[in-house]
Amino acid sequence: MNIFLKATGKKSALEIGTSNGYSGIWLGLAAKETGGKVVTIEFHKCRYDVAVENFKLCNLDNIIEARQGMAIDEIIDLKKEDYNSENDRFL
C-alpha cells in the first residue's frame, strides 16, 4: 500500500483496524511524501493507545489521525465532516 499510495500520488488513505499502528506507519510515510494524510480507526482502546504512541515515536502524529471507536460510526462522522472532498478521495 505504501508503494501504491506513492505511485498514484494519492493524498488520503483510510485504514480500518489500526492494531498497533504498523501498517498505519507505512501509510503515513507514503502520505508524508505525497503531502497527504491518513485516517485510521481502531475499536479496542488498548490497541489504539499503543498505535498513537507509535505514531508519535515515528514523528507521524501530524500525518496520521487516529480515531478510536466503531468503524461504521467513524466513517459516518467522516462523511458528515465532508472529509472526502472532491479532489482528495480516500484510497
Stockholm file with secondary structure:
# STOCKHOLM 1.0

chainA/1-91         MNIFLKATGKKSALEIGTSNGYSGIWLGLAAKETGGKVVTIEFHKCRYDVAVENFKLCNLDNIIEARQGMAIDEIIDLKKEDYNSENDRFL
#=GR chainA/1-91 SS CHHHHHHHTCCEEEEECCTTSHHHHHHHHHHHHHTCEEEEEESCHHHHHHHHHHHHHTTCTTTEEEEESCHHHHHHHHHHTTCSCTTSCBC
#=GC SS_cons        CHHHHHHHTCCEEEEECCTTSHHHHHHHHHHHHHTCEEEEEESCHHHHHHHHHHHHHTTCTTTEEEEESCHHHHHHHHHHTTCSCTTSCBC
//
